[in-house]
């Protein structure tokens, strides 16, 4: 099959990745890093199954499940924001982005409470191998949520100023792509660390 034909949408237009190509290189690099960390976790777990299972029981699965719901909901809000800007509705785009950031903020607060409870109980990265991964992976993802919220905030600010339109909204799609990556990583991290035994 001709590559040019494969890139054509049914309407005859090229089908491109949403957003900026540089962001996609960054996303793929980040996914590679997380993938290596997840493999390291799986390898360590296979060598210490009893320790990992016992330590895992000390985690707050309800908090993790709520955070999962928050990030999935925030991704839906980001999808709505992209849809609105594609129709030229800048203000509606901003409102959906603000809702996504509110979910992200709630995720961060809940994560801080969860980490605080562990530190108050004397649990640190040096407690054991499981908690090294739990805190390390959790904090690494936490910082990605922070960066994602900064990106969404910058996109929302520009949209509020009328910087995007139905014809030119690459920035919104770029921010959305990064946010979906953050959500995807959590969807893997939550069952891997909190649930799977």
N, C-alpha and C positions, 0 to 999 in steps of 0.2 A: 504494500500500500504506500502510495506517495505521502511523504511527511507533510507536504503542504496541504494535501487534502485532509489529512488527519487533524490538522490544526484549525480547520475551518468548521465553524458552527453551522447548524442547519440553515441559518439565515445568510450564510456566506461570509460572516465576519470571523476574524481570528479569535480563538479562545485563549486568552492569556491568564496567567495566575493573577489573582486580585492583589492590588497593591504594588509596592515597589519591589523590583527583583532583588535589590540589596538586602531587604528585610528577609526575603525567603532564604538567601544564603545564611543569614544570621540565625533564622529559625532552624534550618537544617543542622547547623553547627551546634546549636543548643540541644536539639533532640539527640544528636550524637553523644554529647556529654552526658545527658540524662540516661541514655541507653547504656552507656558504659557503667554508670553508677548503679543502675538497676541490675545489670549483669553481675557486678561485684557483690551487690546485696544477695542475689540469688545464690551465688557461689558460696558466700559466707554462711548463708542460712542452711545450705545443704550440708555443711560441715558441723553445724551447731544447732540442729533442729530442736532439741529439747530446750536449750537456752532461749532460742528465738521464740518458741511457743510460749514459754513461761513469761518472758518479758513482754510479749505482745498482749498478754492478758491485763497488763497494767495500763494500757492505752485506753483513751476515751473514744470508743467507736461511735457513740452518738454525736459527739463533737465533730468527728471526721465525716460522718454522714451528712450532718448539717452543712459543713463546709463544701461537701460535694454538691449538694443541692444549690448552695449559693453560687458556686462557680458555673454550674450548668445554666442556672437562671441568668447569670450575668452574660454568658455567651449568647443566650437567646436575645437579651436586650441589645447586644452589640449587632446581632443580625438585623434586628429591627432598625437600628441606627443607620446601618448601611443601606437598607431598603429605602428609608426615608430620604437620605441624601441623593440616592439614585433618582428619586422623584422630585428633587429640588427643594425638599422641605428641611431647611437648615435648622430651624428652631426645634422641630420634632426630633431631628437627629441628635441635637444637644441634649434634649430631655432623656432620650434612650441611653445615651452615653453616661449621663449623670446617674441613671438608675443602675447601670452596669458598675460604675465606680462605687456606688453605695453598697452593692453586693460585695465588691472586692474589699471595701473597707470593713465590712462586717466579717469577712473571711479573716482579715488580718487581726482584728480584735479577738476573735475566737481562738485563733492560733496563738496569740500572745498569752491569753488566759491558759490555754493548754500547756504551753511551754512553761509558764510561770508555776503551774501546779507541779510539774515535773521537777523544776529546780528547787521548789520549796520542799519537795520530798527527798531532796539530796541526790537526784538523778542528774548526771552530766554525761558528756560524750565519753568520759573515761569509765563509766559504770560497767559497761560491758559492750561487746561488739554490736548487739542489737541496737542499743541506745545511741551508739556512735552513728549508726546509719539513720536511725529515726530522727535524731536532732540534726545531723548533717544534711540529709535529704530534705527534711522539713524546712530548715533555715534557707537552704539554697533555693527551694521553690518559693518560700516567703519573699525573698529578695526579687524573684522574677515577678511576683504579683505586684510588689511595690513599683518596679520598673514599668509594668503594664499599666498601672494606674497613672503614672506620670505621662506615659504615651497617650492614653485615652484622654487625660486632662488637657494635654497640649492640642490634641485633635478637636476636642469639644470647644476649647477657647477659640481656635481658628474658625470652626464652624459657626460659633456665636457671632464672630465678626464678619461672617459672610464670605469666608475664604474658600468655601467649597460650593459646588453647584452640581446639577444633574450631569453636566458635561465634563466636569473636572472634580473628581472626588477620590483620587488615588490615595491621598493621605488618610482618609477614613478607612479605606480598605486595608491599607498598610497596618494601621493601628489595630484593626479588627483581626487581622491575620496573626499578629503577635499575641493578642489576648486569647485567641482560640488555642494557640500552642500552649499557653500557660494552663488553660483548662484541660487540654488533652493530657498534659504531664500529670496533673493531679488525679485524673480519672485512672491512670495507671498506678500512681503512687499510693492512693488510698487503699485499694484492695490488696496491693502487694505488701504493704507494711502493716496495715490495720487488720486485715481480714484473713488472707490466705494462710492456711496452716498445713 
